[in-house]
Amino acid sequence: MCSKIKHTNKNFIIICIYRSPTGNFTYFLTKLEIILNELNISNEFITCGDFNIDYIKDSSRKNFLDSILASLNLFSTVRFPTRIFKDTSTQIDNIYVNIYKFDFSVYPVINGLSDHDAQIIALTDISTSIPKQSISLIRKTDDNTIKNFVYLLSYKNWENVFMEEDVNIVYNNSVNTYVRIFYASFPLVKIKNSQNLKSWLTKGIKISCLNKRRLYLNYRNIKNPTLKKHYKRYCQTLSKVITAAKSLHCNKLVSQSDNKQKTT
């Protein structure tokens, strides 16, 4: 996956890679080199992902990958294990940047969702503006649009749709007709999104999430079955609390709204 970010006079191309551990390594290197060479050399690269090459150990695969990336001034930045499983730890996830152009810091983020830890790289001399509001598209739904939808459906002549003998054609024609009327009745409109999208997230839940991470690190590092059982039980309880908080928040919004359909 590749995405491009523009900041002032710099263009950043972020390339996310996953290499299967059973895949053809030579084929992977060849395609990676082709992709990197075809991209505009005036851009700055950030190449990251799960390469399934353990950087804790010295190996020919590590050296081959380093050679190709170094030819484009890309160098490894991760210096800690990224996958800890039972009694083993490997550094198979990595982030490559031009370490001679940027001041940066790299650190792990342990969220307990995977046996891989996430990695975050902060380019300290680069900053981007965060938009105050974002725009989304939704379909306009109110009493007038619903009445118009029902009106168009009721006056639609469906004889031509069901004259076909093939049931697949009948199905496709009926769905196409319905969807065409639906789109015409409920047009897309732009709305501004609020930044506070998690108003249900209370201080208590935040503290519990931090405690959950602490419990996860304890059981992962100590390998104690009792700690693991306690952690899983804590996760189940926290999940129920979060679900209840979301439900309570949404029910409150709907009950206090003058337009319950729109709020829903």
N, C-alpha and C positions, 0 to 999 in steps of 0.2 A: 504494500500500500504506500502511496506517495502523495504528499500534500505540499502546497507552497504557501509560505507566509511572507508578506512584504512588510518591512519595517524601515522607515526613512529611506536611506539609500542602499539598504541591504536586502537581498532576497534570500530567504532560507527555504531549502527543500528538505523536508523531513521524510525519510524513507523507513518504513516499518517492515521488518523481515521476520519470517519464520522459516527455519530450515528443518525439515524432517530428519530425525536421527538416522533413519534407514535410507534416506535419499542418496542419489549419486552426488558425491561431493565435488567431483571435477565439473559436472554439469552445472552445479550451483555456482561455483566460482566463475565459470565462463559467462553465465547469464548475468551475474552480479556485475562483472566488469563491463559488459556491454551496456547495461542500464546506466551505470555511473558515467561512462564515457559519452553516452548520447545526451545526457542532461547538460544544460547550459553551464559551462565552467565558470561563468561570472557569479553563479549562485554559491551560497554557503551551504554545506551539507550537514545534516544531523542524521546519522544512520543508526538505527537501534532495533532491538528485537531479541528473539530467542534463536541464537545461532547453533545451539547444541554443540558447542565447542568449549570444552572446559579450559578456562584461562588460568586455573590454579596450577595445572600441569603443563609442562612444555611438550609440544607435539608438532608434527609436521603440518597438520591441518591448521593449527594456530598460526604457524609461521607463514603458510601460504596466504591465509586470509589477511594477516597483518601486512604482507608485502603488497597485495593488491590495493588495500585501503590506503596504505602509506603513499602510494603513487599519486593519490588524490588529496594528500595532506589530511588524512583521517586517521585518528589514533584512539586506542581504547582508553576509556576514562574510568571504568568500574574497577575497583580494587578490593572487593569484598564478595563473599559467597552470595549467590542469588537464588539458589535452590537448596534447601536443607530438608532432607527426608531421612527419617530414622537416624541411622548412625553415619550418614554420608552428607557431604556438602560440596557443591560444585558452583562454578561461576560460568554458567552457560548463557546468561543474558548479558547484553552489553550495549553501550552507547559510544559511538565514535564521532568525534568532532575534530576540528583543527585546533589543537591545544595551544598552538603558538599564536593564535589570533584573539583568543577570548580568555577572560578570567571566568572560571566556572567552579562549581562545587557539585558533587554527586553524592547522594545518600539514599539508603534503602527506605522503602515504605512497606511495613508489614501490616497487612489488613486481615489476615486469617482466611482469605477466600481461596487461596491456592497454596501449593507447596513451593511456588515461585514467589519471591518477594519482588515488589515493584521497585523501579529505580526512578529517581527524579534528578534531572540535571538543571541547575540554575545558572544561566549566563548572566553574571552580575553586572556586566557593562551593557546589557541590552534590556530595554524595557518596551512594553507595548501598551497602548491605551486600551482600557476596558470600556466597552460601550455601556452607557447608563441604562439603555433600554434596548431590547431586541424585538423584532417584528415576527409575528407568526400569522399563518393563514388559517382561518376557520370558516366553516359554512354558516351563513346567516340563517338562523332558525328562530322564528317568532310566529305569532298567530297568523300573520298575513302570508308568509311563505308556506306554512303548513296548509292553509286553506287553498292556496294556489296549487300545491302539490296534489292534494286530494281531488281538486277540480280537474286537473289535467289527466289524472289517472282515470277518473270516472267517465270522461268523454273520449278516451282513447279507444279506437276501433281495434280490437284484438283478433279479428277474424283472419287477417293476413298472417298473423303470427302462428296461429294454430292450424293453418291449412296444410302445412307441411306434414309428411308422414314420418320422417326421420325424427325421433325423439330428441336427438342431440341438437338438430337444427332448431326445433321448437324451443328447447331450453335456451340456446344461445340468443335467439331472436327476442324471447320474452325478457331475458336479463338485459340485453342491450337497450330495449325499449324502456324498461324500468329505470335503468341507470341514466339514460339520456334525459328523461323527465326529472329525475332526482337532481341532476346537475343544473338543469335549467331553473328549477324551483328554488334551490338553495345555493346561491352564488357565493363564491369565496370573497371574504373581506379580510382586511389587515387589522390586527390588534397588536397593541404594545404589551409586552410581557413584563410583569413585575419582577424585580430582582429577588424579592423575598418569596421564593418558591417552596420553602420548607418551614413555614411558620409553625408547624406542628412540632418542630424539633426543639424540645425544651432543654433547659440547662441540665436537668436530671438525666435525660437521655444521652446528652453529650458526655457527661461524666461516666455513665455506664458503658458507653462505647470505648472510652479510653481505658476503663477497667477491663473490658473484654480483651483489648489488645494486650494489656499487661498479663492477663491470665494465659493468653495464647503463647506469649513468649516464655512464660514460666514452664508450661507443660512441654513445649517444643524443645527447650534447652535441657530440662532435667529428665525428660522421658519417664515420668511417673504416671502410671495408669490412673491413680486416684485424681491427680491434677487434670488429666485429660477428661475424665468423666465429669469433674466439676466444671470444666470449661464448656463442655457440650451442653450441660444442663443450664449453665448461665446464658449461653447463646439462645437456647430455646425460650427461656424466660424473657430475655431482651427482645427477641423477635415478636413475642406476643404483646409486649408493652408498646413497641413501635407500631404494630398493626392497630392496637386499640387507640393510640394517640392520633394516628391518621384518620381513623374512622370517626372519632369524636370531633376532630377538627372539621372534617368534611360535613358531618351532620349539622354542626353548628352553623357553617356557612350557608347550607341549604335552608335551614329553618329560619334564619334571619334575613334571607334574601327576598326581595320583592318580585324577582323574576327567577323562580326556582328552576325552570327548565334551562335557562342560560347558565345559571350557576352550576348546575349539575354537569 
